[in-house]
Amino acid sequence: MESLLVPLLMLSLVWATSAGSFYENFDEAWGGDLAKILNNGQVLSLSLNRASGSGVKSKSQYLYGKFDIQMKLVPGNSAGTVTTFYLSSLGSTHDEIDIEFLGNLSGQPYILHTNVYTQGKGNREQQFYLWFDPTKDFHTYSILWNPLTIIFSVDGIAVRQFKNLESRGIPFPRSQAMWLFGSLWDAEDWATRGGLVKTDWSNAPFTATYRHFAAQACVRKQPSQTCSSSSWLNQDLDISGQKQIRWAQKHYMVYNYCTDTKRFPQGLPPECSFN
Ligand SMILES: *[C@@H]1O[C@H](CO)[C@@H](O)[C@H](O)[C@H]1NC(C)=O
């Protein structure tokens, strides 16, 4: 009995873990050896030194999906560094859905920076502090993108929604398939306190670690596409999700473009009346 059970168990483990393999899902996009896939494909390590950052790009292009990843961010003095997990198409009218982490001096809080681009136009930043130290442990960061909505979550807690308001004339990313990217790069000219705090290269190389990649998604295979199990495809923010967003905004929000009347003297972007 025992001898039968063990191989069966091992088989299911192998199957479950290979579903999230970085080898199977990503290619090195830049940075050469600074982007490393380790532990049989289970771990991605991205590094940044003075010469270069590093990044990976998904093998597939997705048109909608629910993407989860665990990340452990650059520890210590990470000022000036930006660690990312984002979706993007290409070209001047590209769409993009961003999660970026802006590093900070030791002991100072990281900022979770989010943005949504439609047809080449972004300027929809919302920023949050986290309620934990993202350099101590792995935490799960998620993007849900379906025809109804885009939802950003941290450890399963929704922090931001960008609704599909096309019926009100507001563009929504829905026709351009996107690649998924992970990257670590230097942005000392703006990342930390608006560029006031520069990168301390004596701490280089900086390293961030990713694991437990999971995607339920529609994969573009020209000329058609195939979708994995699809309950996420019509998932919308429920009452508890709305509560979570109110909680995150109340306690952790650093910046919201929808309240920045100085930046938009002509009037706030139209979606701000609804989101
Ligand atoms: C870094 O720490 C300072 C001081 O606590 C804070 O004002 C800032 O928002 C933090 N984050 C970034 C990315 O600058």
The ligand as an SDF file (V2000), in Angstrom:
LIG
                    3D

 14 14  0  0  0  0  0  0  0  0999 V2000
   10.9260   56.1500    1.7270 C   0  0  0  0  0  0  0  0  0  0  0  0
   10.9220   56.6250    3.0520 O   0  0  0  0  0  0  0  0  0  0  0  0
   10.4760   57.9610    3.1990 C   0  0  0  0  0  0  0  0  0  0  0  0
   10.6320   58.3580    4.6560 C   0  0  0  0  0  0  0  0  0  0  0  0
    9.9010   57.5160    5.4850 O   0  0  0  0  0  0  0  0  0  0  0  0
    9.0480   58.0910    2.6840 C   0  0  0  0  0  0  0  0  0  0  0  0
    8.6400   59.4420    2.7350 O   0  0  0  0  0  0  0  0  0  0  0  0
    8.9430   57.5670    1.2550 C   0  0  0  0  0  0  0  0  0  0  0  0
    7.5960   57.5640    0.8460 O   0  0  0  0  0  0  0  0  0  0  0  0
    9.5040   56.1460    1.1980 C   0  0  0  0  0  0  0  0  0  0  0  0
    9.3840   55.5010   -0.1090 N   0  0  0  0  0  0  0  0  0  0  0  0
    9.8990   55.9350   -1.2530 C   0  0  0  0  0  0  0  0  0  0  0  0
    9.8010   55.0170   -2.4090 C   0  0  0  0  0  0  0  0  0  0  0  0
   10.4450   57.0050   -1.3900 O   0  0  0  0  0  0  0  0  0  0  0  0
  1  2  1  0
  1 10  1  0
  2  3  1  0
  3  4  1  0
  3  6  1  0
  4  5  1  0
  6  7  1  0
  6  8  1  0
  8  9  1  0
  8 10  1  0
 10 11  1  0
 11 12  1  0
 12 13  1  0
 12 14  2  0
M  END
$$$$
